[in-house]
Amino acid sequence: MKWEELLQIVGDEPVFDSSVLLAGRESVENLRQQLSRWVKTGRLIQLRRRIYALARPYRKVEPHPFFAANQLRRPSYVSLQSALAFYGMIPEAVPVTTSVTTGRPESLDTELGRFRFRHLKSDFFRGYEEVGLGNGMSAFVSTREKALLDLLYLTAGSDQQAYLKELRLEIGEEFDWGKAEKLAEPADSPKLFRALERLRKLQSCEETWVTL
């Protein structure tokens, strides 16, 4: 495969799986060697086995971290602090893109950023939707409610009032408490429901204080 041919196939893709290049090719090994050479010469960035991105200045679109996260691990969806920051529910910037997966947990440091994948049991792997990110990209991202639930479920001591206050959550009117409770049911976690209840009371107290 020549470089110009690769650009014709994946030039519009921010991140791609090398399997898309295999159609009709007799030698997988030759293709792997060619990809390896392009990585060494700086034309390609290898994010993990089989997953690549075009290096600057060859790529037309900068890969959004959420899009890259979805490509790095399947199945997965972006959640926890990353999704909460995306929705404006926490004030801090988030340096790591965090997702959940039904597979083993792992952390990846790549030229496109840092990515973390947390394990979630299959019954609780829900509450996400495809979100447009611009420039033709989209990614599976948890809803507001599920992002919070995933964080509380996967964090030790998340039902403690001190922890809940430290989150400095900005819940907002778009957050649906009833939906959150429904989504929490498959987790079968008393801690999760305690955390939700205490967080709702804290939120109610803050709203009353603001009104006063």
N, C-alpha and C positions, 0 to 999 in steps of 0.2 A: 504494500500500500504506500502511495506517495502522500506527502503532506497536504498537497492541494486536494486530493481525494478525501482525506479525513476532514478537512475544513468544509467541504461540500456536504458531508454527512452530518457533522455535529457542530458546525459553525454557529448555529443559533441556539445551541444548548448550553446553559450555564454550567451544568454538571452532567456527565454522561457515564453510562455503564458500557464497558468495552464489548459487551455481548452484542450491542447494536451494530458492531463492525464486522461480525463474523458471518453474516449471511452470504452464502455462496462462496466462501473461502475454504480452500482445501487444507491449508496449514495454519492451525491455531498457534503453534509454536513460533512461526515466522512473524505473525502479527504481534505476539507478546514481546518478541525481541525488538521489533520496530517501535512499539510503544515505550519500551524501556529506554531505547536510544533517545527518543524525543524527550523523555523525562530528564535524562542526563544532560541534554543540551539546553534545557530550560524552556522548551516549547510547551510541554505538558506538565501539569501538576498531578501527582498521584495522591489521592486522598486516603485510599485504602485499597485492598485488593479488588481489581476490576473497576474501581470508581475513579474517574479523572475529571479534571477541569482544564480548559485551555488557559495557558499563561497569558499575561499581558505581553504584547498588545494584540494578541490574536483573538481574544474573546470579545464579543460584541456587547455582552451584558454582564454586569457584575452579579455574581450569584448571591442571592439573599440567604442569610444564615439559616432561615427556616426551611427554605427549599433544599439547601445542601444537607441539612439534618435528615430530612425525609429520604434523600437519596442514599445517604450513608448507612441507614439502617431501616430495613423493612421487615415486619410492619413496625411503625412508630408514629407518634404524633408529638408535636411540641407542646410542652405543658409547664407546670410549676412556675418558678419565678420568671422564666422567659415569656410565657403567655400572659402572666399577670402584668408584666411591664408593657407588653404589646397592647394590652387593653387599658393601660394607664391606671392600674389598680395599686401599684406600689411606686414609691417615688424614686428609688434607686435605679441607676443603669445596671444592666446585667451583662458581665463580661463573657459568660459561658452560655451557649444555647443548650438548654436542657430539654430532653424528650423522655417519653416513657415507651417501653417496649415489653412484649411478652417474653423476649429472650433474655440472655444473660446481660448484666449491667456492664458498661465499659465507658472509658473516657478516651477521647481522641484529640490530639493537638495537631492541627493541620495549618497549611498556609492560608486557608480561608477562615480560620478561627478555631476556637476550642468548643468541643461538643461533648456532652455528657448524656448517657442513656441509663435511665433507672428502670429496674424491673418492676412490672406490675402484673398481678395474676390475671389470667384470661377473662374471668368473670367481671373484672373491674376495668377492662380495657374498652372503654366506651366514652361517649360524651365529647366527641370531637367532630370537626367539620372541615371541609376544604375552604381555605381562605385565599383570596387573590392578593398577590404581593406586588403587582405591577410588572411591567416589561415581560408579560406573558408567563410569569411564574405564579405558582400557587403551592400551598402546602397544607397538610393536615395539622390543624391546631385545635387544642382543647377549647371548649367554650369557657366563658368566664367562671361559671360555676365549677366545672370539672378541674380547671387549673388550680383553683383553691382547694378542692377536695383532694387532688393528687398530692399537693404540698402537705396538707394536714395529715394525710394517710401515711406518707413516707417519712415524716419527720418525727423523731422521738420527742415526747413531751409536748407535742403540739396542742394538747388540751389544757395546758397550763396558762393561766391568765397573763403571766409575765411575757411568755412567748407571743401570745396573740397581740398584746399591746405593742411589742417590738416590731411587728410586721408593718404597722402604720398603714393599714389597708384603707384604700378609698373605694368603698363598695360601689356606690353610685346607684342610681335608680334602675339601671339596666340589669342589675343582678337580681335573679329570681331565687328567693330562698326556698320556695316550694320545689322548684326544679332541682336545686342543690340537694335537698333531702331525698328526693326520688332517686337521683343519681348515686347517692351514698349507700343505698340499700344493698347492692350486690357485694359491697366490701365486707358487710357483716362485722363492723368494727365499732364497739361501744365508745372507744376513744374518739373516733371520727365524729360521732353524733354529739358527744360531750363538747368537743371543740366547736362544732357548728353552733350549738346552743349558747355557749359562752361568748362566742364571737358575735352572735346576733344581739345578745344583751349588751355587750360593750358598744356595739354600733348604735343601739337604741339610746343608750346613755349619752353618747356623743351627740346624737341628733337632738336630744332634749336640751343639752347644754348649749348647743349652737342657737337653738330657738330662743332660749332664755336670754 
